Amino acid sequence: MNTAPFRDLCNIPDSGNDKKWDYHEQMAKYQMDDSEISQKKEMTRLLMNAIDDYNAGKVAPDTIGADYFFLDQFMTYEMEYDFVAIEMDFLEHCRERLDEFNKVGWYGDEEHINYGPGLSVKKRIMRLIYNGAKLRDEYCLALIKYLYKLYHKKEYNRIKRFSRISAREILDVVNDNEDGSLDSAIGRVLGMCHFMNIKEDEMCIILYHALNEHRITWLQYIDDDDIGIDVLNLDKELIKECSAQIDKWYNDCLLEDKHRNGLEAYFEVDDFVEMCLQRSGYKSDYAYLCNEIGYNAKTEMRDALMLLKTRNPEREYTYEEVQHYAAVYNLVEALTDAADVLEEQVAYLTGEDLAEDMIDDALFDAKNIVLHGQTKKKHGEQNVITNIAPVSTGDVCSEEYLKEIADLRRKLNEKEQENKALVQQCRQLKKEQLQSESLISKYESERDELIALRNFVYRLENSTLDDDTEGISLDEMKDALVEKHIVIIGGHVTWVNKLKKLFPEWKYIDTNAYKTVDGKMLDGKDMVYFFTDYMNHISYTKFKAAVRERKIPFGYLAGTNIENTVRQIYDSAL
């Protein structure tokens, strides 16, 4: 957002509370040509709205836009990293007031839809802290000012000196904002001025009007961008068409008595998902445990096909393709269901959703819990753990036995937790080890490639071969190489045919064979050569990967002279 138009319009002097603003009087002070009027159109309109509100006696502006942008980027990366400590302290102090804080306001950001699970919970807690501060809760006010001072130190130091601030001064402060949007910076400063008891002059109402409009525009943009195509209201005829197609495919497979009802492609992806889950330490059926609706391959294939046809109505999809997409569809359903369940539970825990209907219908009734005169435990006080049955004792009192057993149980539990943590750590280390081994393998392969290229370039630059090959006849080199299992990749057909006459047992692969690359064709080979003068990049990349996988030595060839080619191979292979 360009703040220059703001600056000019926000520099109107305070007319005093006893005098109504006159738009014509104020605007007469500015001699603007057509281009200037066009540039300041938005700000002029906002000024008019502000003046109308002022003249109508609406002194207090609507803060929802400022609230929205305050929360949008108040949490920095450093704050996000530290947030566990922040939220634990907040909940310890304010758990009993969460319901009250939730009722203050919601500002239009669907946290669990727009962010990952971890960040969405942090965003929700941050909103509760903000709402608590708006209620002038002593702890929330102290907390949010401390967070501002700690994580927005530069901005805090700039505004703390003000006892009263103008719109122009706010814009001067946010213009130095290096990270994030200016809307968020303006919203943050406006909010903190309120918490730090810094008075705002009347012209700040323009900033509130601007942020309100920008919020509406931004939320609309997010909705439009996310939907893209109308996948929520699918055509009824399309549903029938896709259902009929899935039924036909499915029934045809049943008639052929195929394995897994002809869902091999679906289960191929499903089996891979299970392997991925196991590698991450989860149960193989974790995706199905997260899926609230349950598994139904036919329904998933129908829905997947409908989405595909909605995006690409003219394209024809095969049964195997739809199965693959259906497996992905199932995984996405599991992901979103898990997020929805988490959102539901967090809403209960943070007091946003009281679930009154569910509580009323429950068999459980908290009123029936009898405490028998137990007094409320003081903060920090620990009771003796009594998770064991009382025992008969002789000279030793039962309380000592109970205490000893409870202590042993506690130690056992600690060891179990330690063991669990070590198992998880071991699993993570194994994963990192595999990643490291993969990187090492990659670097070693790239090193081999670099050496081969260096030798190749050296031969090209020096035009002559090493002295070791001088004086050796073509027939001698042929006899030495004829028993070698060598693969030549690339080369013009004329050049390849000449080389075949000398070495018919060698394997020759056309440069267009990358379309059906099968690494097995390289099994048992001694050396692989890439003919650089006649080879496309895709073919080189795919065959190079196959060579790396089998750890086969390789080199490069150039030039069409057959004798020179044989000398290059003799020089590098022997």
Buried (B, 14 or more C-beta within 10 A) or exposed (E): BEBEBBBBBBEBEEBEEEEEBEEEEBBEEBEEEEEEEEBBEBBBEBBBBBBEBBEEEEEEBBBBBBBBBBBBBBBBEEBBEBBEEBBEEBBEBBEEBBEBBBEBBBBBBEBBEEBEBEBBBBBBBBBBBBBBBBBEBEBBBEBBBEBBBEBBEEBBEBBBEBEEBBBBBBBBBBEEBEEBBBBBBBBBBBBBBBBBEBEBBBBBBBBBBBBBBBBBEBBEEBEEEEEEEEEEEBBEEBBEBBBEBBEEBBEEBEEEEEEEBBBEBBBBBBEEBBEBBEEEBBEBBBBBEBBEEEBEBBBBBBBBBBBBBBEEEEEEBEBBBBBBBBBBBBBEBBBBBBBBEBBEEBBEBBBBBEEEEEEEEEEEEEEEEEEEEEEEEEEEEEEEBEEEEEEEEEEEEEEEBBBEBBEEEEEEEEEEEEEEEEEEEEEEEEEEEEEEEEEEEEEEBEEBBEEBEEBBEEBEEEEEBEEEBEEBEEEEBEEBBEEBBBBBBBBEEEBBEBBEEBBEEBBBBBBEBBEEBEBEBBEEBEBBBBBBEBBEEEBBEBBBEBBBEEEBBBBBBBBBEBEBBBBBBBBBBE
